[in-house]
Amino acid sequence: MKRIAMIPARYAASRFPAKLMQDLGGQPVIIRTYQATVQTQLFDDVYVVTDSDIIFDVVVAAGGKAIMSKKEHECGSDRIAEAIEDMDVDIIVNVQGDEPFIDKESLANVLSVFDNDPKEEIDLASLMFKITDIEEISNPNAVKVIVDTNNVALYFSRSPIPYPRDKDVDTIYYRHKGIYAFRKRALLDFQRLPMLQLEATEKIEAIRYLEYGKKLKMVETDVSGIGIDTPEDLEKAKKVWK
């Protein structure tokens, strides 16, 4: 199977504009993420796919591979689907552009889902990790996921799920880590299928796959990582980088 990584990269970001161009150890965040993804040696190719001339130029100048989006897109999956439509690939991994501390073991475990699926029943795979902090569980910016006994996703929400009505139950909460691995057909289907009510309400693109009956396998990881969504996140990342 041919496997590639795609890093969707928007210049504008509502919470932290131009975050991917912020300096992290002498290089922009997007370059650090690109380099970390290449260094895993898990992929046949790695690309940044962007709507920004600034990001495109900085990636190419650093010796990386970049693709310019032809259309406007509401989410990373749509952006990647356009880019890979005519590519001869089997598995596409969506690596978030603001994740410079990419974890090779977690990525390898996500890819292994497809190695262990000879009947090709799994459409896509993603990551989750346990959380216990009450503020994080209640935080709408932390997307939670619930799964069945085979770790196939049942639902994603910004609300605490499951709701702890019975306080005596030892409830486990999982936070979704937004790295996806897709079969090509599932990604192209996503682009063609219109957004439905649940996705529109929660603003979580993974819900679209569930609403249309796709099978999304979750892989548990112990690595939460550092996603750079705010200036405060960037300061934390700089300390870790040092």
C-alpha positions in Angstrom: 0.0 0.0 0.0 1.2 3.5 -0.9 1.0 5.8 2.1 1.4 9.5 2.1 1.1 12.2 4.8 -0.8 15.4 4.0 -0.5 18.5 6.2 -3.3 20.9 5.6 -2.2 24.5 6.3 -4.4 27.6 6.4 -2.7 30.9 7.0 -5.8 32.4 8.7 -6.8 30.9 12.0 -9.6 32.3 14.1 -8.0 31.8 17.5 -4.3 32.5 16.5 -3.9 34.1 13.0 -0.7 33.1 11.2 0.1 30.5 13.9 1.8 28.2 11.4 4.3 30.9 10.5 5.3 31.6 14.1 8.9 30.9 15.0 9.8 27.7 16.8 13.5 27.2 17.4 14.5 29.3 14.3 11.9 27.8 11.9 8.2 28.4 11.3 5.9 25.9 13.0 4.7 24.5 9.7 8.3 23.6 8.8 8.9 22.0 12.1 5.8 19.9 11.6 6.8 19.0 8.0 10.3 18.0 9.1 9.0 15.9 12.0 6.6 14.0 9.7 9.3 13.3 7.1 11.7 12.1 9.9 9.2 9.4 11.0 10.1 7.5 7.7 6.6 6.1 7.7 5.5 7.6 4.4 6.3 7.3 0.7 5.7 11.1 0.4 4.9 14.1 2.6 3.1 17.2 1.4 1.8 20.5 2.8 -1.4 21.5 1.1 -2.3 25.1 1.6 -4.4 28.1 0.5 -1.5 30.5 1.3 1.3 31.8 -1.0 3.3 32.6 2.1 3.1 29.1 3.5 3.6 27.5 0.0 6.8 29.6 -0.6 8.3 28.9 2.8 7.8 25.1 2.5 9.3 25.0 -1.0 12.2 27.3 0.1 12.9 24.8 2.9 13.1 21.9 0.4 9.7 20.6 1.1 6.8 19.6 -1.1 3.7 21.8 -1.2 0.4 21.8 -3.1 -1.7 24.9 -3.6 -5.4 24.4 -3.1 -7.5 25.4 -6.1 -10.7 26.0 -4.2 -11.8 27.4 -0.8 -12.4 24.7 1.8 -14.1 24.6 5.1 -12.0 21.9 6.7 -8.7 20.0 6.3 -10.3 16.9 4.9 -11.9 18.8 2.0 -8.5 20.4 1.3 -6.7 17.1 1.3 -9.4 15.3 -0.8 -8.9 17.9 -3.6 -5.2 17.4 -3.5 -5.2 13.6 -3.7 -8.0 13.0 -6.1 -5.7 12.1 -9.0 -2.9 10.6 -7.0 -2.1 6.9 -7.0 -2.3 6.4 -3.2 -4.0 4.0 -0.9 -3.7 5.5 2.6 -3.6 9.2 3.4 -2.7 10.5 6.8 -3.9 14.0 7.8 -1.2 15.5 10.1 -2.2 18.8 11.7 0.1 21.6 10.8 0.3 22.9 14.3 1.6 19.5 15.7 5.5 19.9 15.5 6.0 17.3 18.2 4.6 14.5 16.1 4.7 11.1 17.7 6.1 8.3 15.4 4.8 5.4 17.5 1.2 6.8 17.5 1.3 7.3 13.7 2.6 3.8 13.2 -0.2 2.4 15.3 -2.8 4.3 13.3 -1.3 2.9 10.0 -1.3 -0.6 11.5 -5.1 -0.5 11.6 -5.1 -1.0 7.8 -2.5 -3.7 7.9 -4.8 -5.7 10.2 -7.9 -5.1 8.1 -7.7 -7.5 5.1 -11.4 -7.2 4.3 -11.0 -3.4 4.2 -13.9 -2.8 6.6 -12.3 0.2 8.3 -12.7 3.4 6.4 -10.5 5.6 8.5 -8.6 5.6 11.8 -7.7 8.2 14.4 -6.2 8.8 17.8 -7.6 9.3 21.3 -6.1 9.6 24.8 -7.5 9.4 28.3 -8.2 12.6 30.2 -9.0 13.1 33.9 -8.9 16.8 34.4 -12.5 18.2 35.0 -11.7 21.5 33.3 -10.4 19.6 30.2 -13.4 17.3 30.2 -15.8 20.3 30.3 -13.8 22.4 27.8 -15.6 22.7 24.5 -12.3 23.1 22.7 -11.4 19.6 23.8 -13.3 17.2 21.5 -14.3 14.0 23.3 -15.1 10.6 21.8 -16.9 7.5 22.9 -16.3 4.1 21.3 -17.7 0.6 21.2 -16.0 -2.6 22.5 -13.8 -2.7 19.4 -12.7 0.9 19.7 -14.9 2.0 16.8 -16.1 5.5 17.3 -19.8 6.0 18.3 -19.8 9.8 18.6 -17.7 12.9 19.0 -18.7 15.9 21.1 -17.5 19.1 22.6 -19.7 18.3 25.6 -18.6 15.8 28.3 -19.5 12.4 26.9 -20.7 10.2 28.5 -22.6 12.4 30.9 -21.8 11.2 34.5 -25.3 10.8 35.8 -24.2 8.0 38.2 -21.3 9.5 40.2 -20.4 6.0 41.5 -19.4 4.7 38.1 -15.7 5.0 37.2 -16.2 6.9 34.0 -13.4 7.0 31.5 -13.1 10.0 29.2 -11.2 10.1 25.9 -10.1 13.2 24.1 -9.8 13.1 20.3 -6.4 13.8 18.8 -7.0 15.2 15.3 -4.7 12.9 13.3 -6.6 10.9 10.7 -5.6 8.0 8.4 -8.0 7.5 5.5 -8.6 5.0 2.8 -8.7 7.1 -0.4 -12.3 6.3 -1.2 -13.5 7.4 2.2 -11.7 10.8 1.9 -13.2 11.3 -1.6 -16.6 10.4 -0.3 -16.3 13.0 2.4 -15.7 15.7 -0.1 -18.8 14.8 -2.1 -21.2 14.3 0.9 -22.9 17.5 2.2 -22.6 18.5 5.9 -25.5 17.3 8.0 -27.1 18.6 11.2 -24.8 17.0 13.8 -21.6 18.0 12.2 -22.9 21.6 11.6 -24.0 21.8 15.3 -20.8 20.5 16.9 -18.4 21.8 14.2 -16.5 18.5 14.3 -15.7 17.1 10.8 -15.2 13.5 12.1 -19.0 13.4 12.7 -19.7 13.5 9.0 -18.1 10.1 8.6 -20.3 8.6 11.3 -23.5 10.3 10.0 -22.9 8.6 6.6 -22.1 5.2 8.1 -18.4 5.1 7.8 -16.4 2.9 10.2 -13.8 5.0 12.2 -11.4 3.0 14.3 -9.9 4.8 17.3 -6.4 4.0 18.5 -5.5 4.8 22.1 -2.2 6.7 22.7 -0.5 7.9 25.8 0.9 10.9 24.0 -1.3 14.0 24.1 1.2 16.1 22.2 1.3 19.9 22.0 -1.0 21.4 19.5 -0.4 25.1 18.9 -3.9 26.8 19.0 -3.1 29.8 21.1 -0.1 32.1 21.8 0.1 30.4 25.2 0.5 27.0 23.4 3.3 28.5 21.4 5.1 29.6 24.6 4.8 26.0 26.0 6.1 24.6 22.7 9.1 26.9 22.8 10.0 25.7 26.3 9.7 22.1 25.2 11.8 22.7 22.1 14.6 24.2 24.2 
